[in-house]
Amino acid sequence: MTDSLSSNATLNALASPLWDKVDGQLTSTTMPMLNANQLTLLAYCILREQLLEGGFVQLIQNGYGDFIFHNPFARAMRQWGLNDFSKWLYKARKVYDKTRDQLIIPTIDQQEFMALYEQYPEWDLFDDEFIETEPLITNSICEAYSKISHNSESTP
């Protein structure tokens, strides 16, 4: 069993210098400061934070849907060896593509936002699956990123 606190601390230790490098924000100006693996790690941090706080509805409402689903994030997860997580992301993308146009419309208030969870129950299973597997996924991401970072540093 993976220790959730340990995985969280490791993820924070790996991501913190990257967030510092981009002044805490990924924008069109700061993204070129990072390589593809660094961007992938921060993409996971965003995905993880959004899903743990409010699920996919929140992630999409906060404007991160295209960043996660219309970029090569799922492919990068496969390349990092997280095949099951990659397949899961591709399944989630199918739901995203069906619900995107409605979910990107800003909500007026908290009540309208909360109603989205009832209107889009297809996200419930994805949210639940992530919560259940998050410690293992986070640990695997940390291990993969550390290995990739170490290999790229040792390559001339």
Backbone hydrogen bonds, N-H to C=O, Kabsch-Sander energy under -0.5 kcal/mol:
donor,donor_aa,acceptor,acceptor_aa,energy
4,S,2,T,-0.6
7,S,3,D,-2.4
8,N,4,S,-2.4
9,A,5,L,-2.4
10,T,6,S,-2.4
11,L,7,S,-2.7
12,N,8,N,-2.5
13,A,9,A,-2.2
14,L,10,T,-2.2
15,A,11,L,-2.7
16,S,12,N,-2.5
18,L,15,A,-0.5
19,W,15,A,-2.7
20,D,16,S,-2.4
21,K,17,P,-1.9
22,V,18,L,-1.4
23,D,20,D,-1.5
24,G,19,W,-3.5
25,Q,22,V,-1.9
27,T,25,Q,-0.8
31,M,27,T,-2.7
33,M,30,T,-1.9
34,L,31,M,-1.9
39,L,35,N,-2.5
40,T,36,A,-2.2
41,L,37,N,-2.2
42,L,38,Q,-2.2
43,A,39,L,-2.5
44,Y,40,T,-2.2
45,C,41,L,-2.1
46,I,42,L,-2.4
47,L,43,A,-2.7
48,R,44,Y,-3.4
49,E,45,C,-2.6
50,Q,46,I,-2.6
51,L,47,L,-2.7
52,L,48,R,-2.6
53,E,49,E,-1.8
54,G,50,Q,-2.9
55,G,50,Q,-1.0
55,G,51,L,-0.6
58,Q,54,G,-0.9
59,L,55,G,-2.2
60,I,56,F,-2.7
61,Q,57,V,-2.7
62,N,58,Q,-2.4
63,G,60,I,-1.8
64,Y,59,L,-2.4
68,I,64,Y,-2.1
69,F,65,G,-3.3
70,H,66,D,-2.3
73,F,71,N,-0.8
74,A,71,N,-0.6
76,A,72,P,-2.4
77,M,73,F,-2.2
78,R,74,A,-1.8
79,Q,75,R,-2.4
80,W,76,A,-1.9
81,G,78,R,-1.5
82,L,77,M,-2.8
83,N,81,G,-1.2
86,S,82,L,-2.4
87,K,83,N,-2.4
88,W,84,D,-2.3
89,L,85,F,-2.3
90,Y,86,S,-2.1
91,K,87,K,-2.0
92,A,88,W,-2.3
93,R,89,L,-2.2
94,K,90,Y,-1.2
95,V,91,K,-1.2
96,Y,92,A,-2.7
97,D,93,R,-3.1
98,K,94,K,-1.2
99,T,95,V,-2.0
100,R,96,Y,-2.7
102,Q,99,T,-0.7
103,L,99,T,-2.4
104,I,100,R,-2.1
105,I,102,Q,-0.8
113,F,109,D,-2.2
114,M,110,Q,-2.9
115,A,111,Q,-1.7
116,L,112,E,-0.8
116,L,113,F,-1.2
117,Y,113,F,-0.5
117,Y,114,M,-1.0
118,E,114,M,-0.7
119,Q,115,A,-2.0
120,Y,116,L,-1.8
123,W,120,Y,-1.6
124,D,121,P,-1.7
125,L,121,P,-0.5
127,D,123,W,-2.6
128,D,124,D,-2.9
129,E,125,L,-2.7
130,F,126,F,-2.2
131,I,127,D,-2.3
132,E,128,D,-2.2
133,T,129,E,-1.9
134,E,130,F,-2.0
137,I,133,T,-2.5
138,T,134,E,-3.3
139,N,135,P,-2.2
140,S,136,L,-2.4
141,I,137,I,-2.7
142,C,138,T,-2.5
143,E,139,N,-2.4
144,A,140,S,-2.6
145,Y,141,I,-3.0
146,S,142,C,-2.5
147,K,143,E,-2.2
148,I,144,A,-2.7
149,S,145,Y,-3.1
150,H,146,S,-2.4
151,N,147,K,-2.6
152,S,148,I,-2.4
153,E,149,S,-1.8
154,S,150,H,-1.8
155,T,151,N,-0.8
